[in-house]
Amino acid sequence: MNGVGTVSLVSLTPASGPWTSRIANPMINGTLQQFFIDQDLPEVQSEGDIGYNLGRDYTRFTGQLGLDDNSPESTLHPSIEIDGDGLKLATFTPTLGHPAQVNIDVSGVLRLDIKYTSPHAQVSANTAGTLVLGNGQLTPVPGYHPPPPTSSR
């Protein structure tokens, strides 16, 4: 648990995914992210997702979606969709220096999926940037005591 009454998303083991990146210390809009998941975005169109089993044990999901400040391409505009049990809960399109604040009701959600699509249309598979979900937090339902963390990232 990180904050009072919250569980860090990175303490849960992904049910599907994961996102992958080579970056160790991502920064979003000048702020170092300590608890994060991240995904390198190539210069070609790409998509992917990461899913978590919430077990209907949480009421709120918060965090910050953005591009790492050191992303080579400054014009990236990936689309992120957050689904709960296959239903769209929210969509975001962060850009460099303009992260999106995530604050979603996940009451009763069994499976949380975070999907990205990067419409970049170059011909190279070099990394164009890194998508970061920083400080992802889940608020448990009253009386629920989450298991100990499985990840230290």
N, C-alpha and C positions, 0 to 999 in steps of 0.2 A: 504494500500500500504506500502511496506517495503522499498525497494530501489527506487531510482529515476526511474519512469516509469515501475515499476513491481508490480505484485499482488502476495501475498503469497498464495500458494495452500491451506493452512489450513484455509484461509478466505472464501473458497468456501464450500458449503454444498455438501457432496457426493451424487450423484444420485443413487449409489449402493455401497454396502460394509456395513460398514466400516471395516478397519483394526482395531484390538483391541490389547491392551497391558496393562500390569500392571506397566510398568516402567514409572517413572515421569520425569527423567532427563537423556535421553540417550546421550551417548558419542560415536562418531565415530572417531577412530584413534586419541584419545586424545583430541578431540574438543567437547565441550558441544553443543548440538543442541537445538536452541531456538524455531524454527518453524519447526515442524516435524509431520509426521504420522508414526506409528510404528505397528508392528505385531509380537506377540509372535509366535515362531516356536516350535511345540512339537517335541519330540524325535521320532515320527512316521512320515511317509510320509504325507505331507499335501500340500494343495493348496488353493488359495483364490484370490480375486481381489477387487479393489476399483475403482469406476468409477466417472468421473466428466463431467458435461455438460459445455463445453467451449463456446458453442454458436457461434463458428467460430469467436470469438472476440480476439483471441490471436495469436501471431506469433512464440513464442519460449517458451520452457519449460526447466528449468535448476534446478539442485539440486545435492545432493550427496546421493547415495545408499550405505548402509553399514550395518554391524552387530554391535550391541552395544558392547562396550569394555568389559562389564561385563557378556557377554553371557557365560553360563556354558560350552558349547561345543566349542572348538576352531577349529574344523574341518568342521563346517557347510559351505556349498556352495550352497545356494539357487539360483535358476534361476529366473530372473525377466524379464518379457516381457512388453513393453509399446506399446499399440495399439492406433491408431487413427481411429475412425469409422470402427473398425474391421480389419484394416490393420496393420501388424507389423511395428512399427517405429524403435524399438531398443530392444536389449536384453543385459542383464548384469548378471554377476555371481560374486558378491562381496564375499570376505572372510574376516575373522577377521583381522583388521589392514590394509586391502587393499580395501578401498571403490571404487566405480565406480562413475565417474563424468557424470552427465546427462546434455546433451545439445542437444535438439531435436527441429527441425522445426515442429511446430504444425499449420502452416498457413492453414486456411480453415477447421480445425478439429472441428466437432460438439461434439463428445464424446471421452474423453480420458480415457483409462482403464489401470490400473497398476496391473499386475497379478504376483503372485509368485508361485513357486513350490519348495518345500523343499524335496529332495530325501532321507532324513535321514531315516534309517531303523532299529531303535531300537524297543523294544517291550513296552516301557513305554510312557505314554502321558505327562510326565513331560516336562517343558519348556527347550528346548535345547539352545535357544538363541532368540534374538529379532532383526528383520529386521527393519531398520530405513531409511526413506526417509527424509533427513534433508534439510532445507532451500529451499524447492521446490518453485520456482518462475515462474510466467507467465508474458510474455511481451505482453501488449495489442496492438491491431492494432491501428495505429494513429487515434486519434479522439474518441476512445472508452473510456468512463469513467465508471469503474466498480462500482457496488453498494457497500454500506458499508459492512465491514466484518461481518460474521455471527458466527465466532468462535474466541476464544482468545488463543487457544493452539498454 
